[in-house]
């Protein structure tokens, strides 16, 4: 009788778990029980391992999380022929080889089908199946979240509603009141108030099996227990049947108003599984962690002790509640509760990476270059395309403008999202809203998160041509409406034809209004 593949997988994980445990015991004997000093250049799982709380899961699309790791980071599948490819780091302990993904996916689209666990436990995440609250999920588009990390162009994971990843057959993850810690690097610019953008410990059957059967970081603007202070998004603990900011559920911390629209956020949860949990967050680009709660488990029944089941979920709730959106760059889970010193060291490492740093190229339409788009019409030569309340507008920007205004007027040139025949075209990603692109909807240009649909890809693709007004300018034709060009009109930005029924199609100054200066970016 053949043995099911799932049984092979569980047996492999069990053996690996025993070996990992033996290795840990041997290390403690050799080191006389004292954790070794953290080496310079150590990555998050090196830090946690040295502190005596080893990683049992380490997931990242952007980089290795151990200094020695040189295995696969994630797998992509292309639409054209269903072939798959693993994307690994450029070097051991290094950053993802995004160029390999670009090459493999040229002329077609790819989705992320697996996120490999870098820890010895091999707790790999695959696309989540159906659960008590949601149908089976789909994989996230592989090119939806381009980002600069460590000076390298890589991709994060952008979750839209109906996407999620899971592993229900894990090794080493906390169960039944065992202690654990976890963090993820996410984004405060791509969130909503739907359940549940989680990363962490969940049920093994994709169902809600009761209070305390989850122990996962949640990040979003859903306020489960009132009052919540500010607008969020908040780092919360999804402990099943509630998103907790304290033992009472609601926030006991009036200063915890959420992270706001930080492009990159470190979100952290640790739980001893018996009588204490803590929540922290930090700006993943600078500074230290802030503790928003450290105290007892929820006072409702079922949470003290906890009843974790040991599955790992990413992007959904424990029962596959999958209405949330979110961004994921890296995250780990540990055996045991990390020390505050270890958390601080990990945060320092994350900051040192330089999430969202300069791409290293400016002022051209080469993919990866950062630019600003200046108007050339006589009325508006000091105006630049920027986003404001999600809409694209033109407004004056100078060196004396606020950092927000200068960031809003900076765009990163990306490979055309439409792909295929659009190879000579481009897309424009927001500098301060990672994964958001300029797209047209009802002819109006807006900033919106890339959802992977063919319509979005076409709407967010523009083809550069010689400027209609001449004088070294550039015009941009809409990929799916090639007779319409990127135009400013009454300070809004549209795709407009030269004459038509809409006011923004007016032939007056059309050639000037559709001609743009490609300049160095206002925000480096």
VOGU-3710 file (C-alpha; in Angstrom, 3 decimals, decimal comma):
1> xxxxxxxxxx> 0,000/0,000/0,000  1,401/3,425/-0,929  1,964/5,955/1,820  0,235/9,336/1,265  2,567/12,239/0,539  1,227/14,071/3,598  2,412/11,190/5,806  5,891/11,360/4,298  5,891/15,079/5,055  4,836/14,591/8,693
11> xxxxxxxxxx> 7,427/11,831/9,192  10,157/14,014/7,677  9,229/16,880/9,978  9,158/14,616/13,017  12,648/13,317/12,256  13,920/16,834/11,620  12,369/17,969/14,893  14,183/15,238/16,856  17,476/16,079/15,159  17,012/19,789/15,880
21> xxxxxxxxxx> 16,288/19,044/19,539  19,390/16,846/19,843  21,506/19,543/18,211  20,209/22,120/20,688  20,967/19,860/23,653  24,470/19,194/22,328  25,103/22,909/21,916  24,043/23,594/25,498  26,339/20,870/26,820  29,301/22,204/24,871
31> xxxxxxxxxx> 28,556/25,775/25,949  28,067/24,839/29,633  24,510/26,167/29,433  25,425/29,755/28,557  24,104/31,122/25,242  26,922/32,211/22,938  27,519/35,897/22,287  25,747/37,246/19,224  28,216/37,586/16,375  28,532/40,806/14,425
41> xxxxxxxxxx> 26,347/40,670/11,340  24,029/38,062/12,844  20,561/37,905/11,305  17,289/37,564/13,260  17,329/33,802/13,720  21,005/33,881/14,692  20,117/36,466/17,353  17,201/34,471/18,727  19,161/31,216/18,628  22,047/32,749/20,557
51> xxxxxxxxxx> 19,558/33,974/23,181  18,252/30,442/23,707  14,968/30,847/21,822  15,636/29,307/18,397  13,461/29,971/15,381  11,013/27,185/14,563  9,758/29,097/11,522  11,511/31,725/9,411  9,701/33,072/6,361  10,831/35,869/4,066
61> xxxxxxxxxx> 10,556/36,760/0,407  13,204/39,452/0,612  16,229/38,009/2,429  17,804/35,185/4,391  17,092/35,253/8,117  20,154/33,180/9,085  23,650/34,327/8,121  24,391/30,859/6,714  21,127/30,245/4,861  21,431/29,707/1,112
71> xxxxxxxxxx> 18,319/27,633/0,358  15,104/28,676/-1,402  13,092/31,619/-0,077  9,881/31,117/-2,059  8,423/29,419/-5,120  6,603/31,015/-8,056  4,390/29,453/-10,714  3,931/31,074/-14,110  0,609/31,244/-15,892  1,879/30,430/-19,382
81> xxxxxxxxxx> 2,808/26,789/-18,771  2,327/26,076/-15,054  6,067/25,648/-14,492  7,483/26,523/-11,078  10,791/27,944/-9,913  12,361/28,488/-6,510  13,825/31,913/-5,799  16,768/31,949/-3,407  19,201/34,514/-2,052  22,010/35,903/-4,181
91> xxxxxxxxxx> 24,507/34,679/-1,572  24,318/32,835/1,732  22,703/35,165/4,253  21,864/37,604/1,473  18,971/39,173/-0,394  16,531/37,552/-2,816  17,557/37,046/-6,424  14,599/38,965/-7,845  16,227/39,022/-11,277  15,719/35,250/-11,430
101> xxxxxxxxxx> 11,995/35,772/-10,840  11,845/38,512/-13,472  13,564/36,270/-16,003  11,390/33,256/-15,244  8,163/35,301/-15,432  9,047/37,336/-18,556  6,124/37,550/-20,985  3,629/36,084/-18,525  2,494/36,459/-14,926  3,489/34,488/-11,833
111> xxxxxxxxxx> 1,914/33,773/-8,463  3,634/32,790/-5,240  2,802/29,182/-4,469  5,074/28,430/-1,498  7,045/30,360/1,116  9,888/28,208/2,352  10,797/27,948/6,018  14,477/28,694/6,509  14,586/27,025/9,932  15,635/23,358/10,353
121> xxxxxxxxxx> 11,951/22,576/10,975  10,951/23,018/7,306  7,543/24,508/8,129  6,847/25,653/4,586  3,707/27,679/3,809  1,547/26,763/0,822  -1,671/28,329/-0,509  -4,407/27,868/2,082  -7,354/25,544/1,559  -10,987/26,124/2,457
131> xxxxxxxxxx> -11,946/26,718/6,074  -14,895/27,399/8,297  -15,218/31,013/7,138  -13,756/31,075/3,641  -13,323/29,175/0,392  -9,890/27,988/-0,706  -7,485/30,862/-1,255  -5,419/31,781/-4,270  -1,742/32,663/-4,470  -0,599/36,274/-4,385
141> xxxxxxxxxx> 0,827/37,837/-7,561  4,601/37,601/-7,467  5,249/41,120/-8,789  2,669/43,064/-6,760  5,049/44,450/-4,131  8,429/45,526/-5,513  10,612/47,088/-2,842  14,202/48,078/-2,147  15,808/46,187/0,743  19,478/46,419/1,550
151> xxxxxxxxxx> 19,971/48,327/-1,685  18,567/45,393/-3,669  15,408/45,319/-5,761  13,271/42,481/-4,363  9,593/41,586/-3,932  7,401/41,341/-0,845  4,083/39,513/-0,467  0,963/41,624/-1,025  -2,233/39,994/0,231  -5,627/40,938/-1,188
161> xxxxxxxxxx> -8,918/39,475/0,029  -9,101/35,777/-0,835  -5,355/35,146/-0,550  -3,566/33,274/2,222  -0,925/30,678/3,136  -0,798/27,935/5,744  0,920/24,835/7,115  -1,239/22,528/9,224  1,451/19,896/9,755  4,360/21,599/11,490
171> xxxxxxxxxx> 7,339/20,686/13,629  8,408/22,460/16,802  5,663/25,108/16,928  4,123/25,733/20,358  1,069/23,688/21,370  -1,132/23,459/24,460  0,191/26,364/26,475  3,840/26,264/25,432  5,706/29,572/25,244  6,549/31,261/21,942
181> xxxxxxxxxx> 7,414/34,565/20,319  6,955/35,926/16,812  7,406/39,025/14,700  6,689/40,136/11,168  7,672/43,115/9,050  4,533/44,459/7,407  3,211/47,810/6,132  0,875/50,403/7,609  -0,143/51,615/4,141  -1,916/48,442/2,958
191> xxxxxxxxxx> -4,497/47,519/5,598  -8,238/47,270/6,132  -10,766/46,503/8,870  -11,650/42,991/7,739  -10,721/39,736/9,429  -7,898/38,798/9,610  -4,392/39,658/8,453  -2,509/37,301/10,786  0,875/35,640/11,052  1,408/32,965/13,647
201> xxxxxxxxxx> -0,038/29,960/15,434  -3,450/28,647/14,333  -5,739/25,627/14,272  -4,720/22,522/12,341  -8,126/21,998/10,697  -8,901/25,506/9,323  -11,800/25,809/11,771  -12,527/27,930/14,841  -12,032/25,404/17,636  -12,405/27,820/20,531
211> xxxxxxxxxx> -10,818/30,438/22,749  -7,057/30,238/23,063  -6,537/27,924/20,102  -4,689/30,663/18,182  -1,671/32,792/19,048  -0,928/35,054/16,104  0,032/38,650/15,349  -2,802/40,606/13,776  -2,277/43,891/11,958  -5,065/46,063/10,609
221> xxxxxxxxxx> -7,725/48,604/11,497  -10,350/46,198/12,835  -11,281/47,166/16,406  -12,739/43,995/17,887  -13,102/45,243/21,455  -14,026/48,892/22,014  -12,468/51,247/22,863  -9,576/51,403/20,459  -7,700/54,702/20,351  -6,764/56,566/17,199
231> xxxxxxxxxx> -7,261/55,281/13,668  -4,808/52,400/13,715  -3,592/50,167/12,265  -2,833/48,351/15,509  -0,652/45,414/16,396  -3,016/43,005/18,154  -3,012/39,389/19,297  -5,425/37,078/17,501  -5,999/34,491/20,238  -9,161/33,206/18,520
241> xxxxxxxxxx> -12,572/34,785/18,956  -11,025/38,177/19,462  -8,275/40,582/18,504  -6,732/41,511/21,849  -4,884/44,683/22,822  -4,885/43,693/26,518  -6,236/41,115/28,957  -9,594/42,900/28,745  -9,548/42,825/24,954  -9,930/46,563/24,500
251> xxxxxxxxxx> -6,928/48,862/24,723  -5,872/49,885/28,224  -3,272/52,181/26,650  -4,664/55,524/25,492  -1,312/56,302/23,863  -1,646/53,295/21,552  -3,277/55,067/18,615  -1,741/52,704/16,062  1,257/52,955/13,794  -0,345/55,232/11,206
261> xxxxxxxxxx> 0,664/54,902/7,541  4,265/53,886/8,143  5,525/52,172/4,974  7,295/49,474/7,027  6,316/48,241/10,493  7,824/45,664/12,844  4,962/43,891/14,672  5,796/41,594/17,580  3,906/39,251/19,924  5,162/36,951/22,647
271> xxxxxxxxxx> 3,156/34,707/24,931  4,204/32,372/27,726  1,065/30,340/27,085  0,006/30,445/30,716  -0,501/33,879/32,234  1,267/36,573/30,222  1,514/38,034/26,713  3,072/41,182/25,280  2,686/43,306/22,153  5,299/45,590/20,572
281> xxxxxxxxxx> 5,719/47,562/17,388  8,370/49,694/15,750  9,167/51,643/12,635  11,088/49,099/10,552  13,115/51,955/9,037  14,333/53,620/12,238  14,200/53,634/16,016  13,364/51,148/18,745  10,398/48,994/19,658  7,491/50,328/21,703
291> xxxxxxxxxx> 5,618/48,030/24,083  1,870/48,654/23,921  0,871/45,885/26,344  2,613/43,502/28,735  0,401/41,702/31,184  -1,972/38,854/31,893  -3,718/36,611/29,400  -7,319/37,542/28,493  -9,628/37,227/31,477  -12,299/35,372/29,475
301> xxxxxxxxxx> -12,285/31,600/29,821  -10,048/29,463/27,630  -7,023/31,726/27,357  -5,138/30,862/30,545  -3,623/28,445/29,825  -3,600/28,708/26,039  -4,541/25,789/23,776  -2,451/26,438/20,663  -2,604/23,738/17,997  0,633/24,525/16,169
311> xxxxxxxxxx> -0,408/25,289/12,599  1,062/28,405/10,943  -1,122/30,890/9,097  -0,255/33,957/7,008  -2,797/36,439/5,642  -6,023/34,985/7,091  -7,674/34,072/10,374  -7,560/30,615/11,897  -10,791/29,546/10,194  -9,606/31,076/6,890
321> xxxxxxxxxx> -11,484/34,342/7,416  -9,920/35,928/4,340  -11,400/39,387/3,853  -8,268/41,207/4,963  -5,459/42,853/3,030  -1,869/43,258/4,124  1,822/43,187/3,249  4,433/40,712/4,442  8,195/40,954/4,013  9,637/38,694/6,701
331> xxxxxxxxxx> 8,638/36,965/9,916  9,772/34,323/12,397  8,371/32,221/15,222  10,468/31,041/18,156  10,479/28,267/20,691  10,181/30,007/24,048  9,819/33,707/24,809  12,674/35,845/23,479  14,294/38,304/25,845  13,654/42,005/25,375
341> xxxxxxxxxx> 17,340/42,369/24,558  16,992/39,846/21,722  13,914/41,667/20,415  15,863/44,931/20,459  18,764/43,349/18,591  16,419/41,978/15,953  14,769/45,376/15,543  18,211/46,949/15,132  19,010/44,410/12,426  15,743/45,096/10,616
351> xxxxxxxxxx> 16,439/48,837/10,675  19,979/48,262/9,396  18,576/46,503/6,321  17,221/49,760/4,919  13,683/48,815/3,951  12,420/51,188/1,273  15,782/52,841/0,766  16,815/54,578/-2,453  16,890/52,343/-5,500  20,223/53,741/-6,630
361> xxxxxxxxxx> 18,877/55,074/-9,926  17,105/58,367/-10,606  15,666/60,511/-13,357  15,120/57,971/-16,150  12,389/55,611/-17,318  14,566/52,568/-16,688  12,777/50,146/-14,311  13,984/50,770/-10,769  14,595/54,462/-11,327  12,994/56,991/-8,982
371> xxxxxxxxxx> 11,474/60,017/-10,711  9,067/62,906/-10,442  6,730/63,953/-13,262  6,642/67,694/-13,904  3,953/69,518/-15,895  5,086/71,606/-18,877  2,015/73,726/-19,599  2,776/77,432/-19,029  0,326/77,635/-16,133  1,844/74,823/-14,177
381> xxxxxxxxxx> 5,590/74,455/-14,656  6,149/74,252/-10,891  3,571/71,467/-10,526  4,230/67,731/-10,245  2,076/64,599/-10,256  1,383/63,486/-6,697  -1,197/61,423/-4,865  -3,580/63,103/-2,444  -6,388/61,195/-0,730  -5,665/58,361/-3,198
391> xxxxxxxxxx> -6,335/60,563/-6,264  -3,587/61,742/-8,625  -3,329/65,526/-8,839  -0,754/68,125/-9,791  0,413/70,673/-7,245  3,494/72,825/-6,609  6,454/71,016/-5,052  9,724/72,670/-4,086  12,752/71,859/-1,959  10,943/73,683/0,844
401> xxxxxxxxxx> 7,850/71,462/0,656  7,099/69,050/3,495  8,678/65,604/3,366  5,179/64,154/2,896  4,486/66,343/-0,143  7,868/65,462/-1,642  7,303/61,738/-1,036  3,794/61,908/-2,510  5,328/63,423/-5,680  7,949/60,666/-6,082
411> xxxxxxxxxx> 7,381/57,531/-8,160  9,421/54,400/-8,834  9,471/53,232/-12,436  8,593/49,534/-12,604  8,422/46,934/-15,339  5,068/47,179/-17,098  2,525/45,290/-15,012  0,662/44,337/-18,196  3,708/42,340/-19,342  3,772/40,620/-22,736
421> xxxxxxxxxx> 3,314/43,134/-25,552  3,836/45,969/-23,051  7,559/45,290/-22,711  8,414/48,831/-23,816  5,908/50,363/-21,377  6,174/51,145/-17,664  4,203/51,272/-14,433  4,600/53,791/-11,601  4,802/52,637/-7,980  4,248/55,088/-5,132
431> xxxxxxxxxx> 7,432/55,895/-3,225  5,772/56,008/0,200  2,963/53,456/-0,330  4,796/50,230/-1,254  2,780/48,108/-3,692  0,456/50,966/-4,697  0,544/52,032/-8,337  -0,895/54,780/-10,519  -3,866/53,345/-12,388  -6,836/54,810/-14,210
441> xxxxxxxxxx> -10,427/54,099/-13,231  -13,250/55,881/-15,065  -10,417/57,730/-16,830  -9,218/59,305/-13,541  -5,733/58,457/-12,239  -5,597/57,085/-8,710  -3,123/55,417/-6,381  -4,249/51,881/-5,616  -2,772/48,576/-4,383  -1,970/46,051/-7,077
451> xxxxxxxxxx> -4,477/43,194/-6,855  -3,055/40,971/-9,563  -6,031/41,159/-11,922  -5,540/41,550/-15,654  -7,627/44,733/-15,559  -5,432/46,345/-12,926  -2,291/45,364/-14,812  -3,588/47,039/-17,970  -4,949/50,110/-16,176  -1,585/50,661/-14,457
461> xxxxxxxxxx> 0,541/50,400/-17,612  1,601/53,441/-19,656  3,661/53,565/-22,830  6,148/56,448/-23,212  6,352/58,301/-26,526  7,935/61,526/-27,693  6,163/64,453/-26,029  3,271/65,795/-28,071  4,507/69,328/-27,419  8,086/68,481/-28,396
471> xxxxxxxxxx> 10,954/70,205/-26,575  12,389/67,014/-25,084  9,235/66,106/-23,177  7,592/62,690/-22,809  3,959/61,672/-23,238  2,419/58,472/-21,877  -0,275/56,547/-23,748  -2,631/54,349/-21,771  -1,846/50,702/-22,554  -5,473/49,634/-22,835
481> xxxxxxxxxx> -6,760/52,954/-24,249  -3,895/53,812/-26,634  -5,605/56,932/-28,006  -5,701/58,398/-24,499  -2,699/59,982/-22,798  -1,773/60,891/-19,257  -3,041/64,471/-18,895  -3,503/67,072/-16,201  -6,747/69,035/-16,350  -8,054/71,401/-13,682
491> xxxxxxxxxx> -5,315/70,017/-11,396  -6,604/66,442/-11,680  -4,839/63,749/-13,721  -6,675/61,702/-16,352  -6,189/59,602/-19,440  -7,569/61,947/-22,085  -8,152/61,993/-25,823  -7,534/65,031/-28,024  -11,154/66,203/-28,134  -14,143/64,256/-26,848
501> xxxxxxxxxx> -17,287/64,347/-24,754  -15,569/64,740/-21,379  -14,352/68,105/-20,132  -10,878/66,645/-19,594  -10,785/65,658/-23,306  -10,782/69,329/-24,318  -8,513/70,045/-27,294  -7,368/73,308/-25,686  -3,693/72,972/-24,639  -4,012/69,193/-24,958
511> xxxxxxxxxx> -0,531/68,705/-26,442  1,080/70,678/-23,602  -1,029/69,033/-20,911  -0,009/65,512/-22,002  3,690/66,372/-22,183  5,807/65,823/-19,082  9,304/66,422/-17,770  11,047/63,385/-16,271  13,049/64,791/-13,356  15,070/63,591/-10,409
521> xxxx> 12,821/62,516/-7,510  11,738/64,980/-4,862  12,162/62,313/-2,194  15,394/60,283/-2,251
//
